[in-house]
Amino acid sequence: MMRHHLAATVLFATYLMMPPPKLARDHFQINFAAPLSKWDQLRLFNSDAECEAALQTYRQKPPGGLPAMLGSRADATSAMQAAKCVSTSDPNLK
């Protein structure tokens, strides 16, 4: 019975996703035009509500080295503004 519950949890999980970076000369830029299947999966959550809460936090303070990788906090904030929560069963991920 426990295995069935675990499988159900995974089926309805939600990814926090961000458009992928692309190299632009000597720094990275966010590729806002990339299809969802190419976006980076930042974290996996058990529910959409958990993902949305984390997304709001990340929009205020982008995670880890994202500002350094993109060159500025403004670029990282723009990337997180484009980020979204996506169901693991979304057909656009394939």
C-alpha positions as CSV (number, residue, x, y, z in Angstrom):
1,M,0.0,0.0,0.0
2,M,2.8,2.4,0.8
3,R,4.4,1.9,-2.7
4,H,1.1,2.9,-4.3
5,H,1.0,6.1,-2.2
6,L,4.6,7.0,-3.1
7,A,3.9,6.4,-6.8
8,A,0.8,8.7,-6.7
9,T,2.9,11.4,-5.0
10,V,5.5,11.3,-7.8
11,L,2.8,11.3,-10.5
12,F,1.4,14.6,-9.3
13,A,4.7,16.4,-8.5
14,T,5.6,19.8,-9.8
15,Y,8.9,21.2,-11.1
16,L,10.1,24.7,-10.5
17,M,11.5,25.5,-13.9
18,M,13.5,28.4,-15.4
19,P,14.5,29.2,-19.0
20,P,18.0,27.9,-19.7
21,P,21.1,30.1,-19.9
22,K,22.9,30.4,-23.2
23,L,26.5,31.6,-23.7
24,A,26.7,35.1,-25.2
25,R,30.4,35.9,-25.8
26,D,32.0,35.9,-22.3
27,H,28.8,35.6,-20.2
28,F,25.5,33.9,-20.0
29,Q,22.1,35.2,-20.9
30,I,18.7,33.6,-20.3
31,N,17.2,32.0,-23.4
32,F,13.6,33.2,-22.9
33,A,12.6,31.7,-26.3
34,A,13.6,28.1,-25.5
35,P,10.8,25.6,-25.5
36,L,9.6,24.3,-22.1
37,S,11.3,20.9,-22.8
38,K,14.7,22.7,-22.7
39,W,14.1,24.6,-19.5
40,D,16.1,23.8,-16.4
41,Q,14.4,22.0,-13.6
42,L,15.5,23.8,-10.4
43,R,13.6,21.8,-7.9
44,L,10.9,19.1,-7.5
45,F,7.9,19.7,-5.2
46,N,5.1,17.4,-4.0
47,S,2.5,20.0,-4.8
48,D,1.9,23.1,-6.9
49,A,1.3,25.1,-3.8
50,E,4.7,24.3,-2.4
51,C,6.3,25.2,-5.8
52,E,4.4,28.5,-6.0
53,A,5.6,29.4,-2.5
54,A,9.2,28.7,-3.3
55,L,8.9,30.6,-6.6
56,Q,7.8,33.7,-4.7
57,T,10.8,33.4,-2.4
58,Y,13.2,32.9,-5.4
59,R,11.8,35.9,-7.2
60,Q,12.8,38.0,-4.2
61,K,16.2,36.4,-3.8
62,P,17.4,34.3,-6.8
63,P,19.1,31.0,-5.6
64,G,22.8,30.3,-5.2
65,G,25.2,31.5,-7.8
66,L,22.5,32.6,-10.4
67,P,23.3,36.3,-10.1
68,A,27.0,35.6,-10.5
69,M,26.5,33.3,-13.5
70,L,24.3,35.7,-15.3
71,G,26.4,38.8,-14.4
72,S,23.9,40.7,-12.3
73,R,21.1,40.4,-9.8
74,A,18.9,42.2,-12.3
75,D,19.5,39.4,-14.9
76,A,18.8,36.7,-12.3
77,T,15.6,38.5,-11.2
78,S,14.5,38.6,-14.8
79,A,15.2,34.9,-15.1
80,M,13.2,34.1,-12.0
81,Q,10.3,36.3,-13.2
82,A,10.1,34.0,-16.2
83,A,10.3,30.9,-14.0
84,K,7.2,28.8,-13.5
85,C,5.8,25.8,-11.8
86,V,5.0,22.9,-14.2
87,S,3.4,19.6,-13.5
88,T,5.6,16.6,-14.1
89,S,2.9,15.3,-16.4
90,D,2.8,18.4,-18.6
91,P,3.1,17.2,-22.3
92,N,5.3,20.2,-23.1
93,L,8.1,18.7,-21.1
94,K,8.6,15.9,-23.7
